[in-house]
Amino acid sequence: MSTKKFKFVSPGIFLSEIDNSQLPAQPEEMGPVIIGRTAFGPTMRPVKVNSFSEFVQIFGNPVPGQEGGDTWRVGNLAGPTYAAYAAQAYLRAGVGPVTMMRLGGLESDTAVDGGYAGWQTDAATASATSSSNGGAYGLYLTSGSLASGGAPTGSLAAIFYVNDGGGLVLTGTLDTGSTTATGSQGLFATSSDGAWKMLVLDDTGTTKLTTEFNFERTSNKFIRNVFNTNPMLVNDGIINTSSLKQGQSVYWLGESFENFINNSTINYTNALLVPLQTGTLNRAAMQRDSTAAASGWFFAQDLTTDSGSYTYDKMQKLFKIHSLDGGEWSQNNLKISIKDIRFSRNTDLANAYGSFTVVVRRASDTDNLIQIVEQFSNCNLNPASDNYIATKIGDRYPVWDTAQLRLKELGQFNNKSEYIRVEMNSDVGTGLTDSRLLPYGVYGPDKLLDITLASSSVAQQMSASSSCPFIDATSYLGLASGTLSVLSCSAVVPASQTMLLQMPRIATRRSASDGGLGNPKDAYFGVNSSYGTTSRFNAGYGDLLRAFPEDAADCLDSQFVFSLDDIVTSGSTTAFYSSGSRAEGSSSTAQSDDGWQGILDAGYNRFTAPLFGGFDGVDIREMEPFRNSLMGADTTEQNSYVYNTIKRAIDTVSDPEFVECNMITMPGLTNEGLTNHIVTTCEDRADALALIDLEDTYYPFTEGLQYASFNSRIPTVREAVTALEDRQINSSYGCA
């Protein structure tokens, strides 16, 4: 290159101004990942909290343990939540945030027998042999007398669970349709002073308890006062069952439906006890993963004028509401209301969609005193709108990728709610539905199908009106010569007679004036969580919302289906709900010239739905469902849901790009395979320290019956040192 064309630049100093008028953002603080149980809250996903008050709001206060009571309804207060106490100590020290990983029972995709999540009774099948009897038993109360040739109606009033041997038998005056006698072998027991009598037998057939019971909550004979309601008492691995003198180790009382029974118009005079099982289906086989609660489908109004052909299943389904996380807490503590339903008076397409408000409420509140947890106003069903319900609330949910061992998030819209997400019907999400559609009704929670018992003139065996009766054809129902007996249907229903057995339904609001509201138009139709006509919360509300066995899906029906199309206002000073009234032509929307718009203009534009079907996925018979003594040296993900759950929690936080932390710990975990996995995970991350507990240092009382006394829980220092030396851990990423 010619030097004439080369440009020489002499060295020098060049000045340029750097704008420091704004301080750079400080990196977000890191803290430990703590794995374990909490009172409630998000399950199997990491959640960062910055203060203890925030922790309490999301996960609840630490549980000290050793509390009893009605465990079936209140939950596990027996086992301490060590993880929650660790989070409390760290957050109160003020040294940074905590990332909490709450455990929910999950089984491996390749689980084998013994490795399934959830629970089932040890003996799962009804048997006339006391030592092998088990499973779920439905207590039905019935009306009328078969002896008089009537066709009585029965209602499921409670469910008992027999764990492994022994049984329950009604006793008293019998009504078999052909003879009346007093004895111990029989199916019906006539009430005396409003009470029935039951025997509890142990696995040798010996009577351990004889007690009367009723369904009056204020009575000392109330069913939940006289029977064991703690499933942990049947577990001889953690309880000295020989010290229980009244047969508590044989069974526990699960669901009881006193609100349904006491508010029924049926005059219950007899009782019947039968197994809730048929074939492979069994109410006591609750082996399934932790599952999130959800509402039923919210559906739209009838846009046609042909009310006579109205059926719920013809209405367009719009969306469902899901709890963000697995477990029963959401359904027991939250409910969903739709209010301020307004149709659009605009004819142009851009503004043709109506609006509504979604409210997350406390399940225990009343329409007189509403307790709002969250509220999303001015929602609509226009996918192109900023107020689209999925946009305002969110629809994202995590899915575990078994190949990559990490959580993947599916869905289109970020979750704005701390408790719920929306699942949209695909037709609504793609804009294929009529813009006039609004949430007008909802499907209620699941129930087992009602059945009819009929006595065959040939076999005299139980038959059912459904292929899923949940009642066995030959079932133990009484006593014969001091042992359990198997009786045929002829002992229940005489020839040529039938008996309807109905399943309980959750209460719904009948009239807008119920509860003494100042303005009836403030009433929310749909589910009613109060006890009877009072303002007290129904303590049995959650019993009507529980999950069913996974293989029972085809045997379920809705407890109710509500629609504003079935609201009646004609000839009344207030509105009331009458199921089927639109099809009959008597509802407001059927009679009014304004059709479906009229009921909204009248101000009846709100209703409430429950969440249901949530499941914790753990063994309810355990004080500590993730205790170390449930795992051994040969335990794997396949043969233990406990091992699989904890390992998945560790794997979830193994990616430093997904979860930032400086420590990983699970207080109380001493299983060698899993604590080694925590250390290995921290080594692979190379940015966090594994804080593990060592075996042979301390045994909590929840680990087993052998640790009932305090002295038995404290090994020697030499034992702890030897155990650690034998492990030969060589890592700079672990400490104890």
BATOR-343042 format. One record per residue (C-alpha): z, y, x. Coordinates in steps of 0.02 Angstrom, whole numbers, plus 50000, padded with zeros to 5 digits. Example, Ala and Ser with C-alpha at 12.3 -4.5 7.8 and 13.67 -1.06 7.14 Angstrom:
<<50390 49775 50615>>
<<50357 49947 50684>>
***
This chain:
<<50000 50000 50000>>
<<49957 50172 50066>>
<<50102 50275 50120>>
<<50023 50419 50025>>
<<50051 50326 49863>>
<<50227 50268 49905>>
<<50367 50372 49837>>
<<50516 50388 49952>>
<<50686 50414 49868>>
<<50828 50468 49977>>
<<50999 50389 49948>>
<<51123 50494 49854>>
<<51256 50502 49719>>
<<51207 50496 49536>>
<<51329 50551 49401>>
<<51328 50487 49222>>
<<51458 50517 49085>>
<<51544 50366 49006>>
<<51608 50396 48829>>
<<51791 50346 48823>>
<<51832 50444 48667>>
<<51866 50279 48576>>
<<51982 50147 48646>>
<<51908 49971 48655>>
<<51979 49845 48533>>
<<52122 49744 48601>>
<<52096 49555 48605>>
<<52183 49465 48462>>
<<52350 49389 48511>>
<<52363 49202 48527>>
<<52509 49090 48488>>
<<52546 48905 48463>>
<<52465 48783 48344>>
<<52606 48697 48248>>
<<52566 48537 48154>>
<<52675 48462 48019>>
<<52741 48474 47842>>
<<52783 48632 47744>>
<<52843 48661 47566>>
<<52666 48702 47508>>
<<52511 48793 47567>>
<<52340 48761 47644>>
<<52315 48581 47700>>
<<52221 48510 47849>>
<<52148 48677 47905>>
<<52220 48799 48032>>
<<52290 48961 47960>>
<<52353 49102 48072>>
<<52509 49197 48015>>
<<52580 49349 48102>>
<<52755 49361 48029>>
<<52885 49250 47951>>
<<52872 49342 47785>>
<<52686 49303 47784>>
<<52726 49123 47828>>
<<52845 49108 47680>>
<<52715 49181 47562>>
<<52582 49056 47618>>
<<52683 48900 47663>>
<<52854 48926 47585>>
<<53028 48925 47661>>
<<53081 48784 47778>>
<<53158 48636 47686>>
<<53325 48580 47762>>
<<53315 48407 47683>>
<<53447 48290 47611>>
<<53424 48362 47436>>
<<53409 48249 47284>>
<<53373 48283 47102>>
<<53219 48242 46999>>
<<53108 48208 47149>>
<<52960 48152 47042>>
<<52947 48326 46967>>
<<53027 48440 47096>>
<<52949 48360 47250>>
<<53014 48297 47417>>
<<53169 48394 47468>>
<<53245 48247 47563>>
<<53150 48260 47727>>
<<53169 48417 47835>>
<<53010 48514 47873>>
<<53026 48527 48062>>
<<52860 48617 48082>>
<<52915 48756 47966>>
<<53077 48780 48064>>
<<52978 48789 48227>>
<<52864 48922 48152>>
<<53016 49018 48090>>
<<53096 49020 48263>>
<<52936 49073 48351>>
<<52891 49210 48227>>
<<53066 49282 48221>>
<<53065 49294 48411>>
<<52922 49417 48391>>
<<52817 49346 48533>>
<<52655 49325 48435>>
<<52570 49238 48289>>
<<52574 49055 48239>>
<<52429 48947 48183>>
<<52495 48823 48055>>
<<52414 48654 48018>>
<<52496 48581 47862>>
<<52471 48393 47842>>
<<52397 48310 47688>>
<<52370 48122 47681>>
<<52193 48070 47731>>
<<52128 47895 47764>>
<<51991 47846 47885>>
<<51815 47820 47818>>
<<51831 47643 47887>>
<<52010 47614 47825>>
<<52067 47436 47799>>
<<52203 47366 47688>>
<<52367 47450 47735>>
<<52278 47605 47799>>
<<52242 47691 47634>>
<<52316 47861 47593>>
<<52430 47890 47445>>
<<52541 47756 47371>>
<<52553 47604 47260>>
<<52696 47493 47206>>
<<52723 47346 47324>>
<<52695 47223 47181>>
<<52549 47289 47081>>
<<52532 47163 46940>>
<<52636 47128 46785>>
<<52713 46955 46795>>
<<52830 46849 46693>>
<<52911 46799 46858>>
<<53046 46927 46896>>
<<53029 46911 47084>>
<<52844 46958 47085>>
<<52834 47082 46942>>
<<52776 47261 46975>>
<<52660 47403 46928>>
<<52660 47541 46798>>
<<52728 47520 46622>>
<<52691 47634 46476>>
<<52829 47668 46351>>
<<52749 47701 46181>>
<<52842 47768 46030>>
<<52767 47716 45865>>
<<52777 47766 45684>>
<<52794 47661 45528>>
<<52833 47479 45505>>
<<52711 47338 45533>>
<<52816 47232 45415>>
<<52766 47346 45272>>
<<52582 47318 45308>>
<<52553 47492 45377>>
<<52440 47546 45520>>
<<52560 47642 45633>>
<<52514 47765 45768>>
<<52591 47758 45940>>
<<52601 47889 46077>>
<<52627 47864 46263>>
<<52797 47942 46292>>
<<52838 47897 46473>>
<<52781 47793 46622>>
<<52897 47684 46726>>
<<52850 47612 46895>>
<<52922 47443 46950>>
<<52906 47430 47139>>
<<52929 47249 47189>>
<<53020 47126 47078>>
<<53133 47152 46929>>
<<53082 47234 46768>>
<<53119 47339 46615>>
<<53146 47270 46439>>
<<53177 47355 46272>>
<<53312 47277 46165>>
<<53378 47304 45990>>
<<53325 47269 45812>>
<<53149 47197 45808>>
<<53002 47235 45696>>
<<52863 47107 45724>>
<<52779 47124 45557>>
<<52842 46958 45490>>
<<53026 46951 45530>>
<<53169 47066 45570>>
<<53302 47007 45690>>
<<53417 47066 45827>>
<<53386 46992 45998>>
<<53318 47022 46171>>
<<53142 46951 46149>>
<<53026 47073 46063>>
<<52913 47221 46069>>
<<52984 47351 45951>>
<<53160 47418 45954>>
<<53214 47519 45803>>
<<53294 47684 45849>>
<<53479 47703 45817>>
<<53548 47880 45806>>
<<53384 47940 45879>>
<<53398 47829 46033>>
<<53322 47668 46100>>
<<53400 47542 46218>>
<<53328 47471 46378>>
<<53383 47342 46507>>
<<53346 47354 46694>>
<<53333 47185 46779>>
<<53333 47146 46965>>
<<53216 47020 47049>>
<<53329 46875 46998>>
<<53324 46924 46814>>
<<53503 46989 46818>>
<<53536 47140 46708>>
<<53586 47289 46817>>
<<53586 47426 46686>>
<<53592 47437 46497>>
<<53567 47612 46432>>
<<53517 47709 46278>>
<<53390 47850 46294>>
<<53302 47981 46191>>
<<53184 48128 46217>>
<<53302 48272 46176>>
<<53317 48380 46332>>
<<53492 48441 46290>>
<<53561 48267 46258>>
<<53660 48166 46386>>
<<53546 48022 46334>>
<<53389 48118 46381>>
<<53271 47997 46467>>
<<53269 48092 46632>>
<<53459 48098 46635>>
<<53490 47911 46617>>
<<53349 47837 46723>>
<<53310 47848 46909>>
<<53180 47984 46944>>
<<53180 47969 47134>>
<<53043 47852 47202>>
<<53129 47850 47372>>
<<53270 47742 47305>>
<<53155 47589 47296>>
<<53117 47599 47483>>
<<53233 47478 47574>>
<<53163 47538 47740>>
<<53255 47704 47724>>
<<53386 47670 47589>>
<<53527 47543 47582>>
<<53469 47475 47415>>
<<53611 47349 47407>>
<<53731 47494 47376>>
<<53636 47548 47220>>
<<53727 47469 47074>>
<<53620 47520 46924>>
<<53453 47448 46972>>
<<53382 47609 47046>>
<<53301 47507 47185>>
<<53195 47415 47056>>
<<53100 47558 46974>>
<<53081 47743 46948>>
<<53038 47848 46796>>
<<52880 47946 46829>>
<<52796 48048 46693>>
<<52886 48086 46531>>
<<52803 48182 46390>>
<<52950 48251 46292>>
<<52861 48412 46244>>
<<52717 48314 46166>>
<<52836 48193 46078>>
<<52953 48326 46009>>
<<52813 48437 45946>>
<<52717 48295 45864>>
<<52709 48277 45674>>
<<52732 48088 45693>>
<<52899 48014 45644>>
<<52932 47896 45788>>
<<53043 47750 45737>>
<<52994 47608 45856>>
<<52961 47582 46040>>
<<52840 47472 46138>>
<<52832 47438 46326>>
<<52669 47374 46402>>
<<52588 47372 46576>>
<<52463 47511 46611>>
<<52336 47400 46693>>
<<52182 47297 46655>>
<<52075 47201 46779>>
<<52071 47300 46941>>
<<52128 47462 46860>>
<<52312 47504 46880>>
<<52405 47667 46850>>
<<52520 47623 46994>>
<<52376 47611 47120>>
<<52371 47790 47182>>
<<52287 47754 47349>>
<<52176 47904 47378>>
<<52156 48054 47494>>
<<52238 48222 47473>>
<<52136 48308 47338>>
<<52124 48488 47281>>
<<52163 48532 47100>>
<<52025 48606 46993>>
<<51995 48670 46819>>
<<51876 48589 46697>>
<<51704 48664 46675>>
<<51701 48835 46594>>
<<51557 48840 46472>>
<<51462 48968 46369>>
<<51451 49019 46187>>
<<51332 48951 46057>>
<<51187 49074 46049>>
<<51108 48988 45899>>
<<51144 49018 45715>>
<<51147 48831 45677>>
<<51335 48806 45682>>
<<51324 48640 45592>>
<<51250 48553 45744>>
<<51375 48630 45866>>
<<51452 48514 45996>>
<<51538 48561 46158>>
<<51425 48455 46267>>
<<51273 48555 46211>>
<<51345 48715 46281>>
<<51289 48776 46453>>
<<51416 48738 46590>>
<<51443 48891 46699>>
<<51573 48865 46836>>
<<51732 48777 46889>>
<<51882 48846 46982>>
<<51949 48743 47129>>
<<52110 48763 47225>>
<<52071 48802 47406>>
<<52179 48660 47469>>
<<52233 48484 47427>>
<<52396 48439 47344>>
<<52492 48458 47181>>
<<52570 48629 47213>>
<<52426 48729 47140>>
<<52420 48639 46973>>
<<52610 48645 46955>>
<<52623 48829 46996>>
<<52459 48916 46950>>
<<52343 48930 46800>>
<<52180 49023 46771>>
<<52147 49151 46634>>
<<51982 49229 46582>>
<<52005 49397 46495>>
<<51912 49556 46448>>
<<51756 49457 46402>>
<<51624 49587 46359>>
<<51442 49565 46313>>
<<51311 49690 46371>>
<<51237 49809 46244>>
<<51092 49848 46361>>
<<50922 49770 46333>>
<<50850 49798 46506>>
<<50856 49643 46616>>
<<50953 49724 46759>>
<<51102 49761 46645>>
<<51088 49620 46520>>
<<51234 49520 46592>>
<<51406 49539 46516>>
<<51569 49545 46614>>
<<51740 49464 46620>>
<<51898 49459 46726>>
<<51969 49307 46815>>
<<52159 49304 46833>>
<<52263 49184 46937>>
<<52433 49175 46851>>
<<52599 49090 46879>>
<<52601 48930 46778>>
<<52778 48969 46719>>
<<52738 49140 46644>>
<<52707 49179 46460>>
<<52583 49290 46372>>
<<52730 49405 46334>>
<<52770 49425 46518>>
<<52618 49388 46626>>
<<52643 49361 46813>>
<<52479 49397 46903>>
<<52453 49317 47073>>
<<52273 49378 47096>>
<<52145 49466 46986>>
<<51957 49485 47001>>
<<51891 49614 46878>>
<<51718 49650 46811>>
<<51643 49482 46862>>
<<51474 49427 46795>>
<<51350 49282 46804>>
<<51207 49379 46884>>
<<51172 49299 47055>>
<<51089 49460 47114>>
<<51241 49568 47074>>
<<51381 49622 47189>>
<<51497 49574 47045>>
<<51432 49396 47036>>
<<51587 49287 47014>>
<<51549 49180 47167>>
<<51526 49338 47272>>
<<51689 49415 47212>>
<<51797 49259 47231>>
<<51703 49152 47358>>
<<51637 48974 47358>>
<<51664 48910 47535>>
<<51756 48747 47569>>
<<51787 48641 47726>>
<<51711 48469 47754>>
<<51761 48352 47896>>
<<51617 48300 48009>>
<<51661 48125 48067>>
<<51524 48125 48200>>
<<51571 48289 48283>>
<<51758 48277 48242>>
<<51768 48453 48174>>
<<51779 48550 48013>>
<<51618 48620 47941>>
<<51621 48755 47808>>
<<51500 48740 47665>>
<<51458 48868 47531>>
<<51368 49034 47522>>
<<51500 49167 47492>>
<<51656 49204 47595>>
<<51820 49169 47506>>
<<51906 49327 47449>>
<<52045 49235 47358>>
<<52194 49159 47448>>
<<52211 49021 47318>>
<<52047 48977 47232>>
<<51860 48959 47254>>
<<51717 48946 47129>>
<<51594 48805 47102>>
<<51440 48870 47011>>
<<51327 48768 46901>>
<<51160 48756 46991>>
<<51064 48829 46843>>
<<51175 48982 46844>>
<<51165 49000 47033>>
<<50975 49003 47030>>
<<50964 49126 46886>>
<<50890 49002 46762>>
<<51013 49034 46621>>
<<51011 49161 46480>>
<<51083 49327 46537>>
<<51187 49338 46375>>
<<51294 49189 46423>>
<<51480 49219 46452>>
<<51630 49104 46484>>
<<51680 49058 46307>>
<<51773 48894 46328>>
<<51839 48764 46448>>
<<51867 48577 46464>>
<<52050 48529 46481>>
<<52135 48407 46600>>
<<52100 48220 46606>>
<<52190 48088 46505>>
<<52169 47901 46482>>
<<52065 47850 46332>>
<<52157 47817 46170>>
<<52153 47633 46121>>
<<52172 47526 45967>>
<<52269 47364 45965>>
<<52198 47234 45845>>
<<52257 47057 45814>>
<<52113 46932 45820>>
<<52117 46800 45685>>
<<52065 46671 45816>>
<<52143 46710 45985>>
<<52282 46825 45924>>
<<52263 46922 46087>>
<<52262 47107 46124>>
<<52091 47186 46112>>
<<52045 47368 46138>>
<<51923 47490 46064>>
<<51870 47538 46240>>
<<51816 47445 46395>>
<<51953 47537 46491>>
<<52111 47507 46389>>
<<52234 47507 46534>>
<<52326 47372 46440>>
<<52322 47189 46491>>
<<52280 47055 46364>>
<<52433 46952 46410>>
<<52577 47058 46467>>
<<52763 47042 46495>>
<<52847 47134 46353>>
<<53016 47056 46327>>
<<53147 46928 46372>>
<<53159 46742 46335>>
<<53312 46644 46390>>
<<53359 46778 46515>>
<<53189 46787 46601>>
<<53037 46896 46577>>
<<52912 46829 46451>>
<<52726 46846 46420>>
<<52689 46874 46236>>
<<52526 46878 46140>>
<<52462 47018 46031>>
<<52515 46923 45875>>
<<52694 46968 45917>>
<<52644 47152 45912>>
<<52513 47169 45778>>
<<52500 47047 45632>>
<<52331 46978 45581>>
<<52211 47100 45498>>
<<52310 47252 45556>>
<<52278 47380 45690>>
<<52382 47507 45785>>
<<52317 47664 45870>>
<<52396 47706 46038>>
<<52358 47886 46087>>
<<52382 47971 46253>>
<<52480 48134 46268>>
<<52392 48301 46270>>
<<52446 48465 46346>>
<<52499 48600 46224>>
<<52376 48736 46173>>
<<52402 48898 46080>>
<<52376 48877 45893>>
<<52399 49054 45827>>
<<52382 49225 45906>>
<<52548 49271 45828>>
<<52645 49130 45914>>
<<52777 49193 46033>>
<<52805 49357 45941>>
<<52677 49461 46036>>
<<52677 49644 45988>>
<<52488 49640 45975>>
<<52409 49471 45929>>
<<52253 49522 46023>>
<<52354 49508 46184>>
<<52366 49320 46155>>
<<52278 49200 46272>>
<<52213 49048 46182>>
<<52193 48885 46275>>
<<52333 48800 46371>>
<<52514 48841 46333>>
<<52638 48802 46473>>
<<52795 48841 46371>>
<<52912 48713 46297>>
<<52877 48701 46111>>
<<52878 48872 46028>>
<<53003 48943 46153>>
<<52969 49056 46301>>
<<53046 48928 46420>>
<<52932 48843 46545>>
<<52894 48662 46503>>
<<52971 48563 46647>>
<<52852 48420 46608>>
<<52697 48530 46620>>
<<52644 48452 46786>>
<<52659 48273 46718>>
<<52507 48307 46608>>
<<52403 48370 46755>>
<<52424 48228 46880>>
<<52280 48138 46964>>
<<52225 47964 46912>>
<<52168 47817 47019>>
<<51995 47850 47091>>
<<51920 47697 47005>>
<<51980 47757 46834>>
<<51848 47894 46817>>
<<51754 47802 46679>>
<<51915 47778 46580>>
<<51958 47962 46564>>
<<51930 48092 46429>>
<<51980 48275 46411>>
<<52148 48314 46334>>
<<52067 48460 46243>>
<<51907 48560 46240>>
<<51933 48742 46192>>
<<51804 48871 46138>>
<<51814 49044 46062>>
<<51680 48976 45945>>
<<51824 48882 45860>>
<<51932 49035 45826>>
<<51961 49067 45640>>
<<51999 49242 45573>>
<<51934 49233 45394>>
<<52067 49263 45263>>
<<52204 49284 45392>>
<<52297 49431 45466>>
<<52287 49350 45635>>
<<52173 49230 45728>>
<<52207 49046 45753>>
<<52123 48904 45843>>
<<52051 48759 45744>>
<<51957 48628 45844>>
<<51791 48585 45759>>
<<51793 48737 45645>>
<<51624 48802 45704>>
<<51538 48638 45665>>
<<51625 48642 45495>>
<<51564 48819 45466>>
<<51738 48896 45448>>
<<51758 48983 45617>>
<<51734 49169 45642>>
<<51574 49147 45742>>
<<51503 49032 45608>>
<<51542 49147 45462>>
<<51517 49320 45538>>
<<51349 49407 45532>>
<<51388 49466 45709>>
<<51396 49286 45770>>
<<51471 49259 45941>>
<<51485 49446 45975>>
<<51598 49473 45826>>
<<51750 49381 45892>>
<<51740 49482 46054>>
<<51725 49646 45959>>
<<51877 49593 45859>>
<<51976 49590 46022>>
<<52001 49401 46041>>
<<51923 49390 46212>>
<<52040 49291 46324>>
<<52097 49113 46356>>
<<52189 49010 46489>>
<<52149 48847 46578>>
<<52257 48736 46689>>
<<52216 48668 46860>>
<<52234 48479 46870>>
<<52198 48323 46973>>
<<52276 48382 47137>>
<<52355 48247 47246>>
<<52457 48256 47407>>
<<52389 48092 47477>>
<<52558 48034 47543>>
<<52680 47895 47501>>
<<52804 47971 47378>>
<<52931 47835 47420>>
<<52957 47909 47594>>
<<53078 48048 47643>>
<<52963 48086 47790>>
<<52789 48023 47744>>
<<52731 48047 47924>>
<<52879 47965 48010>>
<<52854 47884 48180>>
<<52925 47716 48126>>
<<52776 47692 48010>>
<<52669 47679 48168>>
<<52675 47551 48307>>
<<52587 47513 48470>>
<<52440 47434 48378>>
<<52422 47571 48249>>
<<52249 47648 48229>>
<<52160 47769 48114>>
<<52094 47620 48015>>
<<52260 47535 47976>>
<<52370 47690 47952>>
<<52335 47847 47853>>
<<52484 47925 47942>>
<<52403 47901 48112>>
<<52232 47954 48047>>
<<52299 48113 47968>>
<<52392 48172 48123>>
<<52247 48129 48239>>
<<52126 48224 48129>>
<<52241 48375 48131>>
<<52243 48370 48322>>
<<52053 48348 48328>>
<<52032 48497 48212>>
<<52109 48615 48339>>
<<52029 48534 48492>>
<<51885 48659 48501>>
<<51941 48823 48586>>
<<51794 48912 48503>>
<<51860 48862 48331>>
<<52047 48890 48357>>
<<52120 49003 48490>>
<<52294 48955 48545>>
<<52404 48940 48698>>
<<52505 48789 48642>>
<<52489 48637 48527>>
<<52642 48548 48459>>
<<52700 48437 48316>>
<<52890 48444 48308>>
<<52967 48273 48279>>
<<52813 48172 48328>>
<<52856 48043 48462>>
<<52718 47914 48438>>
<<52651 47883 48614>>
<<52468 47871 48565>>
<<52470 48034 48468>>
<<52574 48136 48590>>
<<52458 48077 48729>>
<<52314 48137 48620>>
<<52392 48310 48610>>
<<52407 48316 48800>>
<<52228 48256 48824>>
<<52166 48384 48697>>
<<52251 48525 48794>>
<<52178 48460 48957>>
<<52004 48462 48881>>
<<52029 48637 48812>>
<<52103 48695 48978>>
<<52183 48846 48894>>
<<52335 48776 48804>>
<<52496 48684 48840>>
<<52549 48527 48748>>
<<52731 48534 48694>>
<<52780 48357 48644>>
<<52938 48268 48588>>
<<52987 48111 48684>>
<<53035 47943 48613>>
<<53212 47880 48637>>
<<53286 48055 48631>>
<<53335 48078 48448>>
<<53303 47980 48288>>
<<53308 48079 48125>>
<<53388 47992 47976>>
<<53216 47992 47894>>
<<53153 47867 48024>>
<<53240 47719 47944>>
<<53395 47639 47874>>
<<53456 47593 48049>>
<<53480 47779 48086>>
<<53590 47817 47934>>
<<53741 47858 48044>>
<<53737 48005 48165>>
<<53791 47903 48316>>
<<53645 47784 48294>>
<<53522 47928 48312>>
<<53572 47977 48490>>
<<53506 47865 48631>>
<<53573 47883 48808>>
<<53493 48003 48933>>
<<53447 47853 49040>>
<<53347 47777 48897>>
<<53249 47938 48874>>
<<53214 47955 49061>>
<<53158 47774 49075>>
<<53041 47792 48926>>
<<52960 47947 49002>>
<<52943 47865 49174>>
<<52861 47713 49097>>
<<52727 47823 49017>>
<<52675 47894 49187>>
<<52604 48054 49116>>
<<52517 48152 49254>>
<<52463 48317 49180>>
<<52494 48501 49211>>
<<52449 48534 49028>>
<<52601 48449 48952>>
<<52787 48482 48937>>
<<52932 48418 48833>>
***
